[in-house]
Amino acid sequence: MLQPPPAIPGMREEEIDTPALVLDLDAFEANLDRMAALLAPTGVKLRAHAKTHKSPVIALQQIRRGAVGQCVQKVGEAEILAWGGVPDILVSNEVVGAAKLARLCALAKIATVAVCVDDAQQVSAIEAAAADAGIRMTVLVEIDIGAARCGVPPGPEAVALAQRIAGSRHLIFGGLQAYQGSAQHKRSVAERRGLIDVAIEGSRRTVEQLRQQGLACPIVGGAGTGTFEIEAASGVYTEMQAGSYAFMDADYARNLDAGGAPVSTFRHALFVLATVMSAPRTGLAVLDAGHKAVSVDSGMPVVWQRPDIRYVSASDEHGKLDVGSETSMPKLGEKLRLVPGHCDPTVDRYDWYVGVRNGRVECLWPVAARGAMS
């Protein structure tokens, strides 16, 4: 059920009802501008990943800054974006099942839509759905370049699948999906670069073998917030699929730069605002934000700008704080910002973004694709 907004424009931040998903608009806009500036000299395009934000409002802001479109993981996410006016969408995932494919093909009549495959049976199913809908669907071959999740091996197997797509009257071969997700949160530059170098080599080799068979490869897509600068400089990748950069979470902030310091390319912009609901004794306080308010799959959230307070454990509706000293004790009713460990699943817990600037609520945006699992 859609929840009522926790705030109204003009309200002071401390008046926002909690738990609430708060977006620092200055930091958020700076992150969008920073990514656009970093990619502009490379000639590589941004196809930002909407599984992070789940919002046509945010997608269109990224597109206004030069993004070619959006990635999604689910047909339901693609529907929300297309209905919200996003013109170019890649489902950077496999889609299986007649009902889902029919929905995807219907979207192709109002937006440019593409999808990924890693099996000839998937190609046949998409071909049949496209024929029924009277459209031609763009299809990318996903290659496994080290993540050991989806994808065929780089090289001949990927080429054979591309040839199958290109040979269909109802399909268009769109290129390669080559995302190395397991590299994104490796802490050192050397670790991240080592994994991405393998991904680049496999992608390069596959593109060359496609060329030898007379097949152009318009898209080589992949990369995330942790590694996009490496892929963008490769001369192989054409589209970056970073998503978390717009918000930044506590786990990405643990990545290190070449000097061994935390990466500071992007600013923390997304927070869960929570209220101290109990302070029963010195050293202990409890927030009204537990598992149901903030994801802990990538570690506990960080209390923003309060190094003297640690969020140490979560239950369904409670977040337990370890307070360093008596002078650090937050007051009952005090509101604290939390930096989520993982922004994507945290966003999916909320119906609204509360956009804040200079301590005031400026806007409310719906998390329109919340819960879009199919």
N, C-alpha and C positions, 0 to 999 in steps of 0.2 A: 504494500500500500504506500502510495506517495505520502511522504511526511510533510507537514507544513514547514515553511521556511523558518530557520532559527533566528532570523534577523530581518530588519527592513532597512532600506537605504537611508543614510543619515545617522543611523544609530552608532554610538561609540562602541569600539571593540569589546570593552568590558561588559557591555549590556547584551552581547550575543548569548543566546541560550545554548547550552552545551549538552553533550559533545557536538561540535560543529567542525566542518571541513572549511578551513580558512585559507584563502589564497592572497598572499601579499602581492598586490598588482604591480608594484614597482619592480620587485625582484623577478616576477614572472615575465613581464615585458622585456626586462633586461636580458633574460635567458633566451627568449625568442630572437631578439636582435643579435645577441652574441653568436648563436648558431648560424644565423643567416650570414653574418660577417665572416665567420670562419670558413664557410663553404664557398662563398662567392668567388674567391680567387682560384679555387680548385676546378671549377666547371662541373663538379659533381652536384647532383640535385638532392634535395631533402624530400623524402616521403615519410613524414613523421608518423610514429606509431600511436594510433588512437586507443590501443588497449590500455595505455596509461591514463588518458584524460577522459575518454568516453563522452566527448562533447563536441557537437558541430560548431558551437560558438568558438571553442579553442582551435578546432581544425581550421576554420576560416581565417582566424588571426594568423596561423602559421602559413597558410596559402597566400595571404596578403603580403607576407614577407618573403615570398619566393618559392615556398614548397610546391612541388608538382602535384601533390595529392596526399593521401593518407594510406597507411596500412591498418588492417584490422586482423583479428584472429578468428572471428565468428561471423556468420551471415547476418545474425541479429545486429551486430555492431555496424556492418556495412549498410543495413537498411536504415538505421537511425541517422547515419552520416548522410546517405543519399537523400533521404527525406528532408534533411536539414540543409540541403543545398551544396554539399561537398561534391565536386564534379568528377573526381578521379580516385578510385579506391582499389587497392590490391588486398585480397584476402591472402595474407602471407602464411597460409596454412592449407592443409588438405581438407576438402569438404566431401563427405560421403553421405549418401542417402538421397533418394529421389525428391523428397519434399524440400530439403535444403537446397538442392540444385535448381529446382523449379523457382524457388524464391530468389536465388542468385541471378538466374537468367531474366527474371522479371525486372530486377534492378537495372540490368544492362540497357533497358529502354529509357532510363532517365539519367544515367551516369555512365562513365567509362569504368568498367569493372573487369578485374582479372582475378585468377585463382591459381593455386599451386597444385602440383601432382608429384607423386613419386612411385606410381604404379600404372601399368597399362590399363588395368581395369577401371581406374579412376578416369583415365582419358576417355574410354568408351562411354562411361556413364555421363560425363560432361558433354560429350559429343551428342548423345541422344537427347539430353535436356535442351541443348542449344538448338538442335533441329526442331524439337517440339515447339520451342518458343519463337522460331524463325529469326534467330540472331547468330552472330559469330562471336564466340567467347575467346578472349585472350587467356592463354594458359602458360604458366612458367613451370619449368622443371626445378624441383628442389633437390639440391645436392647436399650430401652430408660431408661437411668439410671439417669435422672434428667434434661436433656436439653430441654425436651418437643418439640422436633423437629421430627425427624424420629425415627423409632424403635418400636418393640413390647415390652410389659412389660416383665421384667425379670421373669423367672420361667416357669410355665407350657406352656404358649403360645409360648415362645421361643423354648422350648423343642419340642413341636409339629411341629413347622416349621423345626427344625433341622431333625426330624425324616422323614419328607416329603422329604427333600433334600437327606438324606442318603439312602432312599429307591429307589432313581432313578438310572437307569443304566447310565444316561448321566451326572450326577452331583456328586460332592464330597463335603461332609460337611467339611468346613474348620475351623469353630470356630465361635467366637463372635466378633462383632464390638461394642465397649462399650465406646464411646467417650463422655465426659462431657464438651462440649464447653463453656457453660455458667460459668464454674468455672475458666476459664483461666485468666480472667482480674479482678477477685476480688482482692482488694488491699492487704488485710491482709492475713497472713499465716493461721490464724484461719478460715477465711471465705473459703479459697480455700480448706483447709483440710476437713472442715465440709461437703462440697459438694462431694468431692472425696471419703470420707469414705462411703457415701451412694452408690456411684457408685461401689466401691469395694465390698460392701456387696451384692448388687444385682448381680454383676458378679460372685462372689464366689458361691452364692446360685444356680445360673443357671448352672454353671459348675458341681456342685455336683449333681444336678438333671439330667443333661445329663449323668453323670457317672452311676447313678442308672439305667438308661435306656440302658446302654451298649454303649454309644456314647462318644468317646474321643473328646476332644476339643483342637486341636493343637494350635490355635491362640486365645488369648484374646487381642484384640488390642484397643488402644485408647491413651489418654494422649496428652497434648500439651506442649508448651514451659513454660506455667505458672505453670504446676502441675506435670510434668513427674517424678520428684524425688519421689513424693508420690506414684504414681502407680507402679514405678519400685521397690519400697520397699515392695509392698503389698503381694508378693507371689502368686498373681492371674494373673496379666497382664504379657503377654509374649512379646509383641511388643509395642514400643513407636512410636507415630505418630507425634512427634513435627516437625514443619517446620520453624517457624519464628526465632528460635534460631540462624540460620545461618546468619541472617542479624540484628536482633533486631530492633524494631521500638520504637517510642516515647511512645506509649501506654503501651507496655510491660514493659518499663523502669519505669513506675509509680507503678508497683507492689512493695510491701514492703517485706523485709525479717523478720525473727523472732525478730530482734532488732528494727524494725520500720524504717530501712533505705532502700533506693531503692535497689532492687535486682541487683547485679552486676556480676552474673554468666557468662553472655555473653557480648560482646562488640558491640557497634554500628558499623556496617560495610557497611550499605547501605545508600546512600545519593542521593538527587536530587541536582545537581549543577545548580545554577541559577545566573543570572546577574542582577545587579541593572540597570534598564532601565530608571528610573526617580528618581530624588531627589529634588522635587520642593520647599521644605522649611524645615527648621530645625525641626526635630522630625518625619518626614515622608520620607520614601523611598519606591519604588515599584520595585518588582522583575518580571522577565518574566516567572514566574511559578505560575499559578493559578490552578483552578479545573482540567484543562486538563493535568497538569504536576504532581500533587501530590494529593493523596486521603486525604480528610478531614473528612471522616465518623467517625473516632476515635479521632477527635480533630485536631487542626491546627498543622502543622509541627513545629519543634523546630529548631531555627537557631543554628548550631553547634558551640560550644565554644564561643558564643556571648550572654551571659546572659543579656547584655545591650540592645539587640534588640529582639523584639517579632514579630512574624508573626501573625497578628491579623485578617485578613480576606482575602478571595479569591474570585475572579470572574473568568471568563473563562480563560483569558490570563494574569491576573495580580495578584500578591501577595503583599498585603499591609503590610508594616513593621512599627511598632511603635518604634522609636529610642529614647533611654533614655536621651541622652544629645547631645549637639552640638559636643562635642569631640568624640562621638560614631558614628557620621554620616558616613555611608559608601559612597565611592566615586562613581560617575557615571561610569558604566562599571565594577565596582568591582564584583567579583564572590564570592558567599557564598554557603556553604553546608547546606542543609536542612535535618533534620532527619524526615522521614515521620511518621505521626501518625499511619498508618496501612500499612505495607510493601506489603501485597499481592496485593491489587488493584492498588497500586502505580506501582509495577513492570509491571502490565498488560497494562500500558500506553506506554510502551517503546519497541522498537525493539532490543535494544542493551544494554548490560552491558559494561561499560567502566572500566576495571580493572586497578587500580592505586596502585603503590607502590613507596614510597619515592618521592612523588611529580611528578612522571612520569607515563604516560600511558604504561602499560605492555601488555595488551591484550584486545581484543574485543570478547565478547561472545553473540551469538544471544539469545534473549528471544523467544525461538523456539515455545513454546506453547501459546504465547500471543493470547488472544481472543478465545481460544478453549472452546467454550460454549456448544458444543453438544457432 
